[in-house]
Amino acid sequence: MNLVFVNSFEKVVDEIQVITAQVTICQSKGLWIVKWSELAQNPDCWFEGDKWQEMLIAFRLKIAEKTKIGFIPILEGEDVLK
């Protein structure tokens, strides 16, 4: 499995609690795999398939959902995976 992209996110729950998560994009045997992992939980597979454009759509939609509920990327960048 080849790791293509990884980024960490945080969501402040209250003054003492922060939820940490990671999103990864991997390629394995011709398939693109996008997973979201929060600490102490099983990873959530957002996408698994062979189409680059479909993977990007799934990735962007799910990231938008996570940012709407308060997850903020720890490493920010412009035009990620365009």
ZIHUBEL-V843946 format. One record per helix or strand. SS is the DSSP state (A for helix, B for strand). FROM is the first residue (numbers start at 0). LEN is the number of residues. Records with the same first field share a line. If there is no record, write none. Layout:
SS->FROM-LEN ; FROM-LEN
//
This chain:
B->1-11 ; 17-11 ; 30-8 ; 43-6 ; 71-2
A->51-17
//
